[in-house]
Amino acid sequence: NWEAVDERLLHVEHGGLLLAGGGGCRVSGLDSAAPRLQQGRLDLRGRYKDAAGTVMYFELLDAGEGAAGPTCRLVGQTEKLLLVEPPMQSKSVLGRTAARDKAAN
């Protein structure tokens, strides 16, 4: 038996910030002009950019017998892009942390 799932994907551009892999995050204000994404102590403020159709999402399917490789199925494409960046205070903290890590190596 299969269960139908209504899945929503969020396309976020984060400008090279390293987010902790596997950790959950919290989003708020997605329908507002000032959405936010939080992961741990990192609090990212966002804004939307029109990006309709610029990125497509595919599901990889198993290759059939004798096929050269897997096939894929289009599952969606972007409607808008969420650009996020840390508050100004966090940028200086992130910069000091990166400089301290570089000096330690």
C-alpha positions in Angstrom: 0.0 0.0 0.0 1.2 3.5 -0.9 0.5 6.7 1.0 0.1 10.0 -0.9 2.3 12.7 0.5 2.1 16.4 -0.2 5.7 17.4 -0.2 6.9 21.0 -0.3 10.5 21.9 -1.1 12.2 25.1 0.0 15.1 26.4 -2.3 17.5 28.4 -0.1 20.7 30.2 -1.2 22.9 30.8 1.8 26.0 32.5 0.3 28.5 29.9 1.4 27.6 29.7 5.1 28.4 26.2 6.4 25.3 24.8 8.1 25.5 21.7 10.3 24.7 18.7 8.3 21.9 16.4 9.4 20.6 18.9 12.0 17.1 20.2 11.8 16.3 23.8 11.2 13.3 26.0 11.9 11.7 28.4 9.3 9.3 31.1 10.0 7.6 33.9 8.0 7.7 32.0 4.7 4.6 33.9 3.5 6.0 37.3 4.7 8.5 39.7 3.2 11.0 38.8 6.0 11.3 35.0 6.3 13.9 33.5 8.7 15.8 30.3 8.9 17.3 29.2 12.3 19.7 26.3 12.9 21.0 26.1 16.4 22.3 29.6 17.4 22.6 30.7 13.7 19.7 33.0 12.8 19.4 33.8 9.1 17.3 36.6 7.8 15.9 36.2 4.3 14.4 37.9 1.3 12.8 36.4 -1.9 14.1 36.7 -5.4 12.0 35.8 -8.4 13.6 32.7 -9.9 10.7 30.9 -11.7 11.9 27.8 -13.5 15.7 28.4 -13.0 16.2 25.2 -11.0 14.6 21.8 -11.7 14.3 18.9 -9.2 14.4 15.3 -10.4 13.8 12.0 -8.7 16.3 9.3 -9.7 14.6 6.1 -10.6 16.2 2.6 -10.8 17.6 1.7 -14.2 15.8 -0.9 -16.1 17.5 -4.1 -17.0 20.1 -3.4 -19.8 19.8 0.4 -19.3 23.0 2.5 -19.5 22.2 4.3 -16.2 19.4 5.5 -14.0 16.4 7.4 -15.4 14.9 10.4 -13.7 11.5 12.1 -13.4 10.9 15.8 -13.1 9.2 16.5 -9.7 9.3 20.2 -9.6 11.0 23.5 -10.3 11.6 26.8 -8.5 9.0 29.4 -8.2 11.0 31.8 -6.1 14.3 31.6 -4.3 14.9 32.5 -0.6 18.2 34.3 -0.1 19.4 34.2 3.6 22.2 35.9 5.4 23.1 36.3 9.1 22.4 39.5 11.0 25.3 42.0 10.9 26.4 41.1 14.4 26.6 37.4 13.5 28.8 38.2 10.4 31.5 39.7 12.7 31.2 36.7 15.1 31.5 34.3 12.2 34.5 36.2 10.8 36.3 36.1 14.2 35.6 32.4 14.5 37.0 31.7 11.0 40.1 33.8 11.8 40.6 32.0 15.1 40.3 28.6 13.4 42.7 29.6 10.6 45.3 30.9 13.2 45.0 27.6 15.1 45.9 25.6 12.0 
